[in-house]
Amino acid sequence: MVVFDRYSPGGHKINPGLLWEYDLDKFDWIKGRTIVVQRVIEMGTPEDFFAAFDLYGGIQGFREIIKTIPYLNALDVHFVCTFFDLKKEELRCCTRKQLNPIHWNS
């Protein structure tokens, strides 16, 4: 994880623009961890990643949450597999997809 080598715990804040539709004063950061991690992966800067690492138990805690995300596009799947040393089979978003979609017969 060479990209995240400059991470040091503490002092990071997630950009509120990533969670624009939520009232962050009342937001439950533990219950909403999946959406936070998904938004950081999809649109976050390195600072957002560092803030999420702080919130969710470092890089290892972040990795565990990635595995529970219900949907990621193909580019984001490739990103998390590469940078967090994960296999597609470990990701919920890949295991719940239908591998061979059935065509509708009419």
All heavy atoms as an XYZ file, in Angstrom:
881
protein
N       0.821     -1.183      0.000
C       0.000      0.000      0.000
C       0.868      1.250      0.000
O       0.743      2.109      0.849
C      -0.946     -0.016      1.187
C      -2.035     -1.036      1.055
S      -3.255     -0.896      2.343
C      -2.677     -2.151      3.449
N       1.718      1.343     -0.958
C       2.646      2.455     -1.076
C       1.917      3.797     -1.102
O       2.383      4.781     -0.547
C       3.526      2.293     -2.342
C       4.403      3.498     -2.554
C       4.336      1.024     -2.253
N       0.750      3.833     -1.711
C      -0.005      5.077     -1.836
C      -0.343      5.648     -0.464
O      -0.354      6.856     -0.274
C      -1.299      4.830     -2.640
C      -2.194      6.043     -2.628
C      -0.966      4.429     -4.055
N      -0.604      4.811      0.500
C      -1.028      5.262      1.811
C       0.113      5.285      2.832
O      -0.127      5.385      4.025
C      -2.186      4.402      2.312
C      -3.377      4.442      1.399
C      -3.829      3.304      0.769
C      -4.028      5.637      1.141
C      -4.928      3.342     -0.074
C      -5.120      5.689      0.290
C      -5.568      4.544     -0.318
N       1.353      5.215      2.380
C       2.497      5.220      3.284
C       2.605      6.509      4.094
O       3.144      6.502      5.187
C       3.802      4.995      2.519
C       4.034      3.534      2.213
O       3.283      2.684      2.720
O       4.965      3.236      1.448
N       2.111      7.608      3.556
C       2.232      8.881      4.296
C       1.119      9.072      5.329
O       1.042     10.111      5.970
C       2.300     10.062      3.348
C       1.072     10.296      2.537
C       1.272     11.435      1.533
N       0.020     11.681      0.875
C      -0.702     12.776      1.026
N      -0.270     13.744      1.776
N      -1.852     12.905      0.403
N       0.287      8.069      5.517
C      -0.780      8.146      6.518
C      -0.208      8.083      7.921
O       0.615      7.233      8.236
C      -1.779      7.000      6.318
C      -2.711      6.803      7.486
C      -3.664      7.774      7.798
C      -2.632      5.678      8.287
C      -4.516      7.609      8.872
C      -3.480      5.503      9.359
C      -4.422      6.480      9.649
O      -5.266      6.310     10.719
N      -0.641      9.022      8.749
C      -0.359      8.953     10.178
C      -1.669      9.271     10.892
O      -2.388     10.194     10.501
C       0.744      9.925     10.584
O       0.372     11.251     10.296
N      -2.013      8.507     11.916
C      -3.302      8.670     12.579
C      -3.485     10.060     13.198
O      -2.546     10.661     13.691
C      -3.270      7.611     13.682
C      -2.254      6.622     13.242
C      -1.239      7.392     12.458
N      -4.736     10.524     13.130
C      -5.119     11.748     13.823
C      -5.143     12.994     12.966
O      -4.348     13.158     12.048
N      -6.113     13.854     13.263
C      -6.171     15.176     12.653
C      -6.782     15.266     11.271
O      -6.716     16.317     10.651
N      -7.368     14.218     10.780
C      -7.956     14.232      9.443
C      -9.468     14.375      9.544
O     -10.094     13.860     10.468
C      -7.606     12.949      8.691
C      -6.141     12.687      8.621
N      -5.306     13.380      7.790
C      -5.360     11.809      9.290
C      -4.075     12.938      7.941
N      -4.083     11.983      8.851
N     -10.067     15.054      8.568
C     -11.520     15.229      8.530
C     -12.042     14.870      7.145
O     -11.439     15.217      6.141
C     -11.898     16.665      8.843
C     -11.495     17.084     10.247
C     -12.399     18.156     10.759
C     -11.956     18.588     12.123
N     -12.692     18.017     13.181
N     -13.186     14.192      7.124
C     -13.823     13.835      5.857
C     -14.511     15.064      5.290
O     -15.173     15.811      6.014
C     -14.826     12.682      6.056
C     -14.044     11.410      6.352
C     -15.721     12.504      4.843
C     -14.860     10.172      6.503
N     -14.363     15.261      4.000
C     -15.011     16.363      3.303
C     -16.525     16.191      3.423
O     -17.070     15.192      2.976
C     -14.576     16.349      1.838
C     -15.256     17.390      0.994
O     -16.078     18.166      1.457
N     -14.888     17.415     -0.272
N     -17.235     17.183      3.998
C     -18.688     17.054      4.151
C     -19.422     16.955      2.818
O     -20.544     16.459      2.759
C     -19.100     18.315      4.908
C     -17.886     19.105      5.145
C     -16.714     18.400      4.584
N     -18.803     17.388      1.731
C     -19.418     17.285      0.414
C     -19.637     15.852     -0.037
O     -20.494     15.584     -0.878
N     -18.889     14.916      0.530
C     -19.082     13.502      0.178
C     -20.404     12.964      0.706
O     -20.944     12.004      0.178
C     -17.932     12.649      0.724
C     -16.543     12.886      0.146
C     -15.523     11.986      0.836
C     -16.523     12.666     -1.342
N     -20.905     13.582      1.763
C     -22.143     13.125      2.397
C     -23.156     14.261      2.389
O     -23.786     14.566      3.398
C     -21.847     12.667      3.830
C     -20.826     11.529      3.930
C     -20.299     11.394      5.339
C     -21.420     10.230      3.447
N     -23.317     14.887      1.241
C     -24.117     16.099      1.100
C     -25.564     15.958      1.545
O     -26.163     16.904      2.018
C     -24.078     16.612     -0.337
C     -24.731     15.672     -1.303
C     -26.035     15.643     -1.664
C     -24.114     14.606     -2.008
N     -26.273     14.619     -2.551
C     -25.099     13.962     -2.786
C     -22.812     14.110     -2.066
C     -24.838     12.880     -3.595
C     -22.557     13.028     -2.880
C     -23.555     12.427     -3.633
N     -26.138     14.772      1.424
C     -27.563     14.625      1.734
C     -27.836     14.309      3.205
O     -28.980     14.192      3.607
C     -28.207     13.566      0.830
C     -27.814     12.137      1.155
C     -26.630     11.636      0.358
O     -25.610     12.345      0.268
O     -26.723     10.517     -0.158
N     -26.805     14.198      4.014
C     -26.966     13.874      5.421
C     -26.684     15.096      6.291
O     -25.840     15.926      5.970
C     -26.005     12.749      5.833
C     -26.270     11.457      5.124
C     -25.505     11.079      4.020
C     -27.283     10.612      5.534
C     -25.751      9.891      3.357
C     -27.534      9.414      4.877
C     -26.758      9.065      3.787
O     -27.008      7.886      3.127
N     -27.370     15.169      7.434
C     -27.088     16.188      8.435
C     -25.951     15.630      9.291
O     -26.161     14.736     10.116
C     -28.338     16.456      9.284
C     -28.090     17.486     10.373
O     -26.966     18.035     10.451
O     -29.028     17.739     11.152
N     -24.751     16.124      9.083
C     -23.582     15.545      9.741
C     -23.550     15.799     11.246
O     -22.816     15.120     11.961
C     -22.303     16.043      9.069
C     -22.153     15.607      7.611
C     -20.827     16.072      7.049
C     -22.297     14.104      7.457
N     -24.342     16.762     11.722
C     -24.428     16.982     13.167
C     -25.150     15.818     13.848
O     -24.921     15.546     15.025
C     -25.166     18.286     13.474
C     -24.381     19.508     13.018
O     -23.130     19.436     13.000
O     -25.015     20.520     12.668
N     -26.028     15.136     13.109
C     -26.802     14.018     13.660
C     -26.394     12.680     13.044
O     -26.988     11.659     13.344
C     -28.290     14.246     13.405
C     -28.819     15.487     14.078
C     -30.258     15.728     13.714
C     -30.749     17.037     14.291
N     -32.079     17.384     13.814
N     -25.418     12.688     12.175
C     -25.013     11.482     11.447
C     -24.343     10.490     12.395
O     -23.463     10.847     13.176
C     -24.065     11.863     10.309
C     -23.728     10.728      9.390
C     -24.653     10.269      8.471
C     -22.489     10.116      9.434
C     -24.357      9.226      7.612
C     -22.182      9.083      8.582
C     -23.108      8.636      7.672
N     -24.748      9.234     12.322
C     -24.140      8.161     13.112
C     -23.014      7.554     12.279
O     -23.262      6.786     11.336
C     -25.186      7.108     13.471
C     -24.650      6.045     14.417
O     -23.419      5.843     14.472
O     -25.476      5.417     15.104
N     -21.783      7.889     12.620
C     -20.613      7.483     11.832
C     -20.352      5.985     11.906
O     -19.718      5.422     11.012
C     -19.382      8.273     12.281
C     -19.509      9.716     11.918
C     -20.022     10.712     12.695
C     -19.176     10.323     10.670
N     -20.014     11.904     11.997
C     -19.494     11.699     10.758
C     -18.631      9.850      9.485
C     -19.289     12.589      9.713
C     -18.413     10.739      8.442
C     -18.742     12.091      8.570
N     -20.861      5.330     12.941
C     -20.678      3.880     13.055
C     -21.717      3.150     12.210
O     -21.377      2.278     11.409
C     -20.737      3.425     14.530
C     -19.660      4.121     15.358
C     -20.619      1.907     14.630
C     -18.236      3.924     14.846
N     -22.992      3.500     12.363
C     -24.036      2.862     11.557
C     -23.872      3.177     10.074
O     -24.199      2.353      9.225
C     -25.422      3.307     12.016
C     -25.849      2.711     13.320
C     -27.258      3.130     13.666
C     -27.685      2.560     14.998
N     -29.018      3.029     15.390
N     -23.363      4.364      9.763
C     -23.212      4.781      8.373
C     -21.846      4.479      7.781
O     -21.491      5.007      6.726
N     -21.094      3.592      8.416
C     -19.720      3.346      7.966
C     -19.638      2.826      6.533
O     -18.724      3.173      5.800
C     -19.002      2.425      8.935
C     -19.531      1.025      9.014
C     -18.835      0.226     10.118
N     -19.460     -1.059     10.296
C     -20.469     -1.295     11.119
N     -20.955     -0.342     11.865
N     -20.987     -2.507     11.220
N     -20.593      2.020      6.116
C     -20.549      1.482      4.760
C     -20.706      2.586      3.727
O     -19.950      2.640      2.755
C     -21.646      0.419      4.564
O     -21.480     -0.592      5.561
C     -21.551     -0.226      3.204
N     -21.646      3.500      3.940
C     -21.847      4.588      2.991
C     -20.655      5.535      3.004
O     -20.239      6.037      1.961
C     -23.188      5.336      3.223
C     -23.483      6.294      2.072
C     -23.190      6.119      4.502
C     -23.791      5.649      0.773
N     -20.084      5.773      4.172
C     -18.913      6.655      4.262
C     -17.760      6.064      3.465
O     -17.141      6.741      2.634
C     -18.504      6.900      5.736
C     -17.182      7.646      5.807
C     -19.591      7.651      6.479
N     -17.463      4.806      3.692
C     -16.350      4.153      2.995
C     -16.619      4.096      1.490
O     -15.721      4.355      0.682
C     -16.068      2.756      3.595
C     -15.080      1.983      2.741
C     -15.556      2.896      5.018
N     -17.846      3.802      1.107
C     -18.178      3.765     -0.320
C     -17.953      5.136     -0.968
O     -17.347      5.230     -2.036
C     -19.627      3.329     -0.529
C     -20.012      3.244     -1.987
C     -21.429      2.722     -2.187
O     -22.118      2.348     -1.238
N     -21.863      2.697     -3.422
N     -18.416      6.202     -0.326
C     -18.245      7.548     -0.882
C     -16.777      7.950     -0.936
O     -16.339      8.604     -1.878
C     -19.020      8.575     -0.051
C     -20.507      8.386     -0.067
C     -21.123      8.887     -1.366
N     -22.541      8.610     -1.423
C     -23.493      9.377     -0.887
N     -23.176     10.488     -0.275
N     -24.751      9.030     -0.994
N     -16.010      7.572      0.073
C     -14.575      7.879      0.069
C     -13.903      7.172     -1.100
O     -13.094      7.764     -1.815
C     -13.919      7.506      1.416
C     -12.406      7.548      1.320
C     -14.412      8.446      2.518
N     -14.257      5.920     -1.333
C     -13.681      5.173     -2.458
C     -14.085      5.809     -3.780
O     -13.259      5.989     -4.672
C     -14.112      3.691     -2.410
C     -13.441      3.003     -1.234
C     -13.778      2.978     -3.722
C     -14.027      1.645     -0.902
N     -15.350      6.159     -3.918
C     -15.850      6.686     -5.183
C     -15.361      8.097     -5.489
O     -15.059      8.410     -6.640
C     -17.383      6.694     -5.178
C     -17.985      5.322     -5.181
C     -19.497      5.334     -4.981
O     -20.058      6.350     -4.522
O     -20.122      4.306     -5.299
N     -15.299      8.965     -4.483
C     -15.043     10.384     -4.747
C     -14.032     11.040     -3.824
O     -13.827     12.250     -3.896
C     -16.365     11.163     -4.628
C     -17.436     10.701     -5.571
S     -18.988     11.563     -5.315
C     -19.624     10.738     -3.870
N     -13.407     10.292     -2.946
C     -12.560     10.886     -1.920
C     -11.152     11.222     -2.369
O     -10.632     10.681     -3.336
N     -10.559     12.137     -1.618
C      -9.157     12.511     -1.794
C      -8.331     11.694     -0.798
O      -8.903     11.046      0.093
C      -8.970     14.012     -1.495
O      -9.278     14.240     -0.108
C      -9.841     14.874     -2.384
N      -7.015     11.736     -0.896
C      -6.210     11.038      0.116
C      -6.547     11.487      1.541
O      -6.589     10.664      2.451
C      -4.771     11.402     -0.262
C      -4.832     11.580     -1.744
C      -6.162     12.241     -1.994
N      -6.842     12.769      1.737
C      -7.225     13.262      3.065
C      -8.495     12.565      3.566
O      -8.597     12.232      4.746
C      -7.434     14.773      3.005
C      -7.810     15.397      4.317
C      -6.680     15.456      5.333
O      -5.502     15.360      4.955
O      -6.998     15.582      6.533
N      -9.456     12.329      2.674
C     -10.677     11.624      3.047
C     -10.383     10.174      3.430
O     -10.963      9.638      4.380
C     -11.707     11.671      1.917
C     -12.162     13.078      1.598
O     -12.385     13.865      2.539
O     -12.283     13.403      0.406
N      -9.484      9.535      2.695
C      -9.087      8.172      3.047
C      -8.456      8.154      4.430
O      -8.791      7.301      5.258
C      -8.094      7.607      2.018
C      -8.747      7.028      0.803
C      -8.987      7.813     -0.308
C      -9.120      5.697      0.761
C      -9.587      7.288     -1.438
C      -9.721      5.149     -0.361
C      -9.952      5.951     -1.464
N      -7.567      9.107      4.701
C      -6.896      9.149      6.000
C      -7.900      9.373      7.129
O      -7.790      8.777      8.196
C      -5.823     10.235      6.018
C      -4.721     10.018      5.008
C      -3.955     11.083      4.588
C      -4.455      8.769      4.483
C      -2.932     10.903      3.665
C      -3.436      8.574      3.555
C      -2.670      9.646      3.153
N      -8.894     10.232      6.895
C      -9.931     10.481      7.900
C     -10.747      9.216      8.146
O     -11.076      8.885      9.301
C     -10.835     11.624      7.449
N     -11.078      8.489      7.090
C     -11.823      7.237      7.243
C     -10.970      6.193      7.967
O     -11.498      5.421      8.782
C     -12.278      6.717      5.882
N      -9.679      6.160      7.696
C      -8.800      5.250      8.427
C      -8.858      5.576      9.920
O      -8.928      4.677     10.760
C      -7.354      5.353      7.944
C      -7.108      4.934      6.525
C      -5.924      5.302      5.896
C      -8.020      4.188      5.804
C      -5.664      4.928      4.589
C      -7.764      3.799      4.487
C      -6.580      4.182      3.885
N      -8.828      6.881     10.250
C      -8.903      7.303     11.653
C     -10.210      6.848     12.299
O     -10.224      6.387     13.434
C      -8.817      8.827     11.771
C      -7.422      9.379     11.508
O      -6.467      8.578     11.451
O      -7.300     10.609     11.365
N     -11.303      6.998     11.569
C     -12.629      6.665     12.112
C     -12.846      5.175     12.321
O     -13.523      4.758     13.265
C     -13.722      7.162     11.164
C     -14.103      8.621     11.220
C     -15.022      8.959     10.052
C     -14.791      8.931     12.532
N     -12.293      4.365     11.423
C     -12.683      2.955     11.379
C     -11.548      1.968     11.643
O     -11.542      0.868     11.114
C     -13.353      2.663     10.036
C     -14.565      3.539      9.815
C     -14.629      4.410      8.743
C     -15.635      3.519     10.705
C     -15.722      5.235      8.546
C     -16.730      4.343     10.530
C     -16.774      5.198      9.448
O     -17.855      6.007      9.277
N     -10.606      2.344     12.468
C      -9.604      1.381     12.924
C      -8.430      1.187     11.996
O      -7.924      0.067     11.869
N      -8.004      2.244     11.344
C      -6.832      2.163     10.483
C      -7.134      1.518      9.143
O      -8.289      1.286      8.779
N      -6.095      1.203      8.434
C      -6.233      0.629      7.095
C      -6.907     -0.737      7.162
O      -7.749     -1.065      6.331
C      -4.861      0.557      6.390
C      -4.328      1.974      6.150
C      -4.957     -0.206      5.078
C      -2.900      2.051      5.643
N      -6.588     -1.526      8.179
C      -7.186     -2.861      8.299
C      -8.690     -2.772      8.553
O      -9.467     -3.512      7.962
C      -6.495     -3.666      9.409
C      -6.946     -5.100      9.494
C      -6.730     -5.891      8.207
O      -5.755     -5.692      7.501
N      -7.654     -6.784      7.900
N      -9.113     -1.874      9.403
C     -10.546     -1.693      9.652
C     -11.276     -1.222      8.407
O     -12.390     -1.663      8.109
N     -10.642     -0.326      7.656
C     -11.193      0.171      6.396
C     -11.366     -0.990      5.412
O     -12.396     -1.108      4.752
C     -10.251      1.241      5.837
C     -10.793      2.023      4.685
C     -11.584      3.135      4.888
C     -10.479      1.671      3.377
C     -12.069      3.888      3.820
C     -10.946      2.402      2.306
C     -11.749      3.517      2.527
N     -10.357     -1.860      5.328
C     -10.419     -3.034      4.439
C     -11.620     -3.922      4.767
O     -12.295     -4.422      3.874
C      -9.158     -3.900      4.580
C      -7.959     -3.410      3.876
C      -6.753     -4.343      4.079
N      -6.794     -5.401      3.079
C      -6.896     -6.694      3.367
N      -6.963     -7.114      4.597
N      -6.918     -7.585      2.403
N     -11.869     -4.132      6.049
C     -12.985     -4.990      6.456
C     -14.323     -4.381      6.053
O     -15.240     -5.100      5.664
C     -12.931     -5.262      7.963
C     -11.742     -6.102      8.390
C     -11.631     -7.422      7.645
O     -12.653     -8.135      7.531
O     -10.527     -7.738      7.167
N     -14.445     -3.061      6.136
C     -15.685     -2.402      5.734
C     -15.864     -2.476      4.224
O     -16.980     -2.663      3.734
C     -15.718     -0.940      6.238
C     -15.707     -0.923      7.768
C     -16.953     -0.209      5.708
C     -15.468      0.435      8.380
N     -14.777     -2.359      3.472
C     -14.850     -2.473      2.008
C     -15.532     -3.786      1.613
O     -16.344     -3.820      0.698
C     -13.445     -2.403      1.361
C     -12.852     -1.011      1.506
C     -13.503     -2.797     -0.113
C     -11.386     -0.919      1.099
N     -15.230     -4.844      2.329
C     -15.783     -6.157      2.003
C     -17.306     -6.207      2.125
O     -17.946     -7.054      1.521
C     -15.174     -7.219      2.916
C     -13.691     -7.439      2.694
C     -13.144     -8.421      3.703
C     -11.654     -8.589      3.591
N     -11.129     -9.546      4.584
N     -17.905     -5.278      2.881
C     -19.349     -5.307      3.115
C     -20.136     -4.352      2.217
O     -21.365     -4.335      2.284
C     -19.666     -4.955      4.587
O     -19.300     -3.598      4.838
C     -18.940     -5.881      5.537
N     -19.478     -3.578      1.396
C     -20.157     -2.594      0.545
C     -21.002     -3.339     -0.494
O     -20.496     -4.195     -1.217
C     -19.148     -1.663     -0.142
C     -18.418     -0.828      0.907
C     -19.833     -0.755     -1.164
C     -17.279      0.008      0.363
N     -22.304     -3.000     -0.606
C     -23.178     -3.741     -1.516
C     -22.977     -3.426     -2.995
O     -23.311     -4.251     -3.840
C     -24.587     -3.349     -1.069
C     -24.431     -2.098     -0.310
C     -23.041     -2.070      0.236
N     -22.442     -2.241     -3.337
C     -22.246     -1.929     -4.756
C     -21.011     -1.050     -4.947
O     -20.845     -0.046     -4.262
C     -23.446     -1.190     -5.348
C     -23.163     -0.779     -6.787
C     -23.282     -1.706     -7.806
C     -22.718      0.487     -7.086
C     -22.966     -1.361     -9.109
C     -22.402      0.848     -8.394
C     -22.528     -0.088     -9.398
O     -22.205      0.252    -10.694
N     -20.166     -1.447     -5.880
C     -19.066     -0.627     -6.381
C     -18.984     -0.869     -7.879
O     -19.176     -1.997     -8.339
C     -17.725     -1.023     -5.754
C     -17.459     -0.623     -4.311
C     -16.154     -1.245     -3.820
C     -17.405      0.887     -4.148
N     -18.682      0.181     -8.635
C     -18.534     -0.027    -10.075
C     -17.226     -0.759    -10.353
O     -16.387     -0.921     -9.462
C     -18.648      1.301    -10.844
C     -17.504      2.247    -10.559
O     -16.347      1.848    -10.487
N     -17.827      3.515    -10.401
N     -17.041     -1.213    -11.572
C     -15.889     -2.058    -11.924
C     -14.556     -1.359    -11.677
O     -13.596     -1.982    -11.217
C     -15.995     -2.496    -13.383
N     -14.476     -0.066    -11.958
C     -13.241      0.679    -11.739
C     -12.888      0.742    -10.251
O     -11.726      0.544     -9.867
C     -13.375      2.091    -12.322
C     -12.129      2.955    -12.294
C     -11.029      2.331    -13.137
C     -12.456      4.351    -12.809
N     -13.889      0.988     -9.420
C     -13.650      1.048     -7.979
C     -13.303     -0.328     -7.410
O     -12.486     -0.439     -6.498
C     -14.857      1.642     -7.255
C     -15.048      3.126     -7.572
O     -14.039      3.802     -7.871
O     -16.196      3.595     -7.535
N     -13.899     -1.375     -7.950
C     -13.550     -2.739     -7.528
C     -12.081     -3.002     -7.830
O     -11.335     -3.511     -6.987
C     -14.449     -3.794     -8.212
C     -13.898     -5.203     -8.016
C     -15.876     -3.704     -7.684
N     -11.653     -2.638     -9.031
C     -10.251     -2.835     -9.401
C      -9.336     -2.031     -8.471
O      -8.302     -2.529     -8.021
C     -10.037     -2.420    -10.860
C      -8.631     -2.598    -11.314
N      -8.064     -3.837    -11.510
C      -7.672     -1.693    -11.595
C      -6.811     -3.684    -11.885
N      -6.545     -2.389    -11.941
N      -9.733     -0.785     -8.174
C      -8.944      0.066     -7.275
C      -8.774     -0.584     -5.904
O      -7.656     -0.705     -5.401
C      -9.609      1.442     -7.142
C      -9.019      2.295     -6.060
C      -7.835      2.978     -6.274
C      -9.639      2.398     -4.818
C      -7.271      3.759     -5.273
C      -9.091      3.187     -3.816
C      -7.907      3.862     -4.050
N      -9.887     -0.995     -5.270
C      -9.771     -1.550     -3.913
C      -9.035     -2.883     -3.906
O      -8.296     -3.166     -2.965
C     -11.138     -1.655     -3.188
C     -11.759     -0.293     -3.007
C     -12.087     -2.610     -3.847
N      -9.215     -3.669     -4.943
C      -8.487     -4.940     -5.010
C      -6.988     -4.700     -5.130
O      -6.186     -5.390     -4.494
C      -8.987     -5.790     -6.174
S     -10.623     -6.497     -5.884
N      -6.607     -3.710     -5.908
C      -5.192     -3.405     -6.114
C      -4.557     -2.759     -4.885
O      -3.522     -3.204     -4.400
C      -5.019     -2.472     -7.334
O      -5.570     -3.115     -8.476
C      -3.561     -2.144     -7.573
N      -5.179     -1.706     -4.361
C      -4.555     -0.929     -3.304
C      -4.761     -1.490     -1.906
O      -4.012     -1.152     -0.996
C      -5.027      0.528     -3.360
C      -4.434      1.262     -4.521
C      -5.156      1.451     -5.677
C      -3.141      1.744     -4.466
C      -4.612      2.120     -6.757
C      -2.578      2.411     -5.528
C      -3.316      2.601     -6.690
N      -5.755     -2.336     -1.721
C      -5.992     -2.906     -0.401
C      -5.769     -4.409     -0.379
O      -6.156     -5.077      0.578
C      -7.405     -2.545      0.084
C      -7.561     -1.076      0.347
C      -8.114     -0.250     -0.607
C      -7.109     -0.512      1.530
C      -8.241      1.117     -0.392
C      -7.227      0.846      1.760
C      -7.796      1.664      0.802
N      -5.171     -4.928     -1.446
C      -4.802     -6.339     -1.528
C      -5.987     -7.254     -1.200
O      -5.911     -8.119     -0.340
C      -3.621     -6.630     -0.601
C      -2.979     -7.971     -0.911
O      -3.029     -8.396     -2.079
O      -2.441     -8.600      0.020
N      -7.085     -7.022     -1.919
C      -8.283     -7.829     -1.757
C      -8.548     -8.617     -3.033
O      -8.084     -8.243     -4.107
C      -9.495     -6.930     -1.458
C      -9.460     -6.180     -0.136
C     -10.542     -5.114     -0.110
C      -9.636     -7.144      1.019
N      -9.296     -9.691     -2.897
C      -9.735    -10.462     -4.063
C     -11.207    -10.157     -4.300
O     -11.958     -9.910     -3.365
C      -9.542    -11.951     -3.800
C      -8.084    -12.343     -3.696
C      -7.984    -13.827     -3.443
C      -6.575    -14.327     -3.486
N      -5.701    -13.857     -2.442
N     -11.620    -10.206     -5.554
C     -13.020     -9.937     -5.881
C     -13.965    -10.836     -5.100
O     -15.045    -10.430     -4.711
C     -13.273    -10.115     -7.382
C     -12.750     -8.996     -8.223
C     -13.138     -9.219     -9.673
C     -12.652     -8.086    -10.536
N     -13.052     -8.273    -11.933
N     -13.545    -12.066     -4.867
C     -14.382    -13.025     -4.164
C     -14.651    -12.612     -2.718
O     -15.581    -13.103     -2.091
C     -13.736    -14.418     -4.176
C     -13.591    -15.018     -5.549
C     -12.392    -14.477     -6.337
O     -11.392    -14.023     -5.716
O     -12.459    -14.473     -7.569
N     -13.814    -11.727     -2.173
C     -13.996    -11.255     -0.804
C     -14.997    -10.111     -0.711
O     -15.435     -9.764      0.385
C     -12.665    -10.759     -0.233
C     -11.599    -11.812     -0.093
C     -10.313    -11.224      0.409
O     -10.145    -11.145      1.655
O      -9.474    -10.824     -0.419
N     -15.350     -9.519     -1.845
C     -16.194     -8.333     -1.855
C     -17.660     -8.701     -2.038
O     -18.016     -9.397     -2.989
C     -15.763     -7.383     -2.972
C     -14.307     -6.940     -2.962
C     -14.028     -6.055     -4.160
C     -13.969     -6.225     -1.671
N     -18.489     -8.209     -1.146
C     -19.926     -8.460     -1.230
C     -20.493     -7.967     -2.552
O     -21.367     -8.599     -3.146
C     -20.636     -7.781     -0.061
C     -22.121     -7.984     -0.070
C     -22.753     -7.369      1.152
N     -24.191     -7.516      1.073
C     -25.037     -6.626      1.511
N     -24.609     -5.533      2.088
N     -26.326     -6.832      1.399
N     -19.992     -6.838     -3.037
C     -20.518     -6.274     -4.279
C     -20.251     -7.182     -5.477
O     -20.973     -7.116     -6.473
C     -19.947     -4.883     -4.536
S     -18.166     -4.820     -4.749
N     -19.267     -8.039     -5.375
C     -18.978     -8.966     -6.477
C     -19.656    -10.312     -6.284
O     -20.055    -10.942     -7.259
C     -17.476     -9.171     -6.608
S     -16.601     -7.706     -7.171
N     -19.792    -10.752     -5.071
C     -20.378    -12.071     -4.843
C     -21.885    -12.067     -4.961
O     -22.488    -13.107     -5.190
C     -19.990    -12.620     -3.456
O     -20.406    -11.698     -2.448
C     -18.499    -12.850     -3.369
N     -22.523    -10.915     -4.813
C     -23.979    -10.891     -4.927
C     -24.446    -10.550     -6.334
O     -25.614    -10.620     -6.629
C     -24.601     -9.958     -3.900
C     -24.242     -8.518     -4.042
C     -24.770     -7.695     -2.878
N     -26.198     -7.536     -2.895
C     -26.825     -6.450     -3.306
N     -26.144     -5.411     -3.722
N     -28.125     -6.378     -3.288
N     -23.516    -10.202     -7.234
C     -23.887     -9.961     -8.627
C     -24.168    -11.300     -9.299
O     -23.522    -12.305     -8.996
C     -22.736     -9.304     -9.398
C     -22.573     -7.854     -9.153
C     -21.450     -7.340    -10.037
C     -21.095     -5.926     -9.713
N     -19.942     -5.459    -10.487
N     -25.067    -11.291    -10.222
C     -25.311    -12.500    -10.993
C     -24.221    -12.575    -12.054
O     -24.080    -11.670    -12.879
C     -26.687    -12.457    -11.638
C     -27.069    -13.740    -12.296
C     -28.509    -13.707    -12.756
O     -29.202    -12.721    -12.593
N     -28.942    -14.790    -13.348
N     -23.439    -13.614    -12.034
C     -22.300    -13.710    -12.936
C     -22.716    -13.873    -14.386
O     -22.088    -13.329    -15.283
C     -21.395    -14.864    -12.504
C     -20.750    -14.685    -11.129
C     -19.929    -15.919    -10.785
C     -19.899    -13.444    -11.086
N     -23.744    -14.641    -14.644
C     -24.244    -14.829    -16.001
C     -25.696    -14.358    -16.056
O     -26.607    -15.134    -15.779
C     -24.165    -16.303    -16.423
C     -22.743    -16.783    -16.487
O     -21.884    -16.096    -17.015
N     -22.481    -17.958    -15.935
N     -25.915    -13.077    -16.400
C     -27.292    -12.594    -16.402
C     -28.165    -13.376    -17.386
O     -27.737    -13.710    -18.484
C     -27.179    -11.142    -16.825
C     -25.765    -10.908    -17.197
C     -24.958    -12.099    -16.832
N     -29.366    -13.689    -16.939
C     -30.312    -14.416    -17.770
C     -31.089    -13.417    -18.600
O     -31.582    -12.418    -18.095
C     -31.264    -15.250    -16.896
C     -30.461    -16.270    -16.084
C     -32.331    -15.934    -17.742
C     -31.283    -16.989    -15.039
N     -31.163    -13.666    -19.901
C     -31.911    -12.780    -20.786
C     -33.397    -13.027    -20.619
O     -33.843    -14.158    -20.412
C     -31.496    -12.995    -22.244
C     -30.065    -12.659    -22.489
N     -29.620    -11.371    -22.541
C     -28.986    -13.436    -22.674
C     -28.312    -11.361    -22.763
N     -27.909    -12.610    -22.839
N     -34.154    -11.976    -20.706
C     -35.590    -12.086    -20.554
C     -36.189    -12.764    -21.773
O     -35.886    -12.411    -22.906
C     -36.197    -10.702    -20.412
C     -35.857    -10.056    -19.112
C     -34.643     -9.980    -18.519
C     -36.763     -9.394    -18.256
N     -34.710     -9.316    -17.341
C     -36.018     -8.925    -17.163
C     -38.123     -9.134    -18.304
C     -36.600     -8.230    -16.114
C     -38.674     -8.429    -17.253
C     -37.929     -7.998    -16.177
N     -36.993    -13.719    -21.554
C     -37.726    -14.367    -22.653
C     -39.156    -13.857    -22.625
O     -39.790    -13.821    -21.587
C     -37.731    -15.900    -22.486
C     -36.358    -16.478    -22.624
O     -35.524    -15.926    -23.343
N     -36.085    -17.555    -21.917
N     -39.650    -13.499    -23.798
C     -41.034    -13.027    -23.826
C     -41.934    -13.892    -24.625
O     -41.586    -14.779    -25.294
C     -41.105    -11.604    -24.345
O     -40.374    -11.421    -25.513
